[in-house]
Amino acid sequence: MSTEPEEHSAAEARDRFADRVDRATCGDAATYVTRGREHGRTAAMAPAWLVDEYEALLDKRDARIARERLADIRAGRGQVIPLEGVAEELGL
C-alpha cells in the first residue's frame, strides 16, 4: 500500500470510505477530502497515531505558553483581568 497522500472529492471519499479507512490504518497514509470547484482540501482521513501525536504537540505548546504567561504575570509584565471584567467587556 502506498504511503503517499491522496486527494479525493467528498463523494469519492464517501463511496470508498472503507478503503480510505484501511489505507489510513494499514498503510499509514493520509487521504485529503476536497470540496468545491477549486478542489480545496477541507478534511483529512489520517492514521490515528498521527493525530494523537499532533494533539500531544499542541498540548505541549499550550502548556509552554501558559507557563510563559504565568511567569510574565508573576514578574509584573502581564495584566490580570478578572473574569467579571472580561464578561462585561464582551457584554455577557
N, C-alpha and C positions, 0 to 999 in steps of 0.2 A: 504494500500500500504506500502511496506517495505521501510524503510529509510536507509537500508544497501547499501553501494556501490556495483555496479555490474560491471563486465568486459565483453565486447563483442568485437569480431573482427569488423573491419571496415565494412565488408559485412553484418554481423548480425545487427550492429547498423543502417546501411543504410536501410536494409529490414524492420526494426521495428522502423523507425525514429519517427513516430507519438507517438508510445508507450513510447519511451525514453523521448520525449519532455513532454508528460503527466506526466511521472514519476518525472521529474525534477520540473515541475510546481506544481503538486498537492501533491506529496509525499516528496518534499524537499530532493530528493535523487540524488546522482551523478551516472552517468554511464561512466566508463572509456572505451575508444576506444583503442583497441590493434592492433598491426601490427607485421608482421614478424614471423619467426619460434619461436622466444623466447616469443612471445605474449607480448612484452613490451608496457607499456602504452604510447600512443602518443598524446592523446587528452582526453578531458572530456566534457560531457554534464552535466551542473550543474544548480541549481536554479539561476536565475538572481540576486536575492538579495545577494547570497553568493559572486558572482563575484563583485558586487557593493561594498560590504564590504571589499573585498580583495583589490580592487583598491583604496579605501579610505585609507586603511592601508599603501599602497605603497606611496600614496601622502603625508601622514603624515611623513613617513620615509624620503622621498626625501626632504621635507621641513626642517626637523631636520638636515639632512646632509648639506643642503645649508646654514642654519643658522650657523652651526659649522664651515664650511669652510670660510664664510664671517667673523666670529669672529676671526679666525686664521689670515686671511689677514689683518684685522684692527689692530691686535695685533703684526703684523710683523712676524708671524710664518708661513706664507704661501707665495708662489711665484705666482705673477701675470704674465701671458704670454699673450701679445697682440694677437688678432686674426690673424694678419698677420704672426706672428711668428709661430703659430700653423699650419696655412695653408702652410707656407714654409717648416716646418719640415715634414709635411705629403705629400709634393710635389703636392699640389693643386694649 
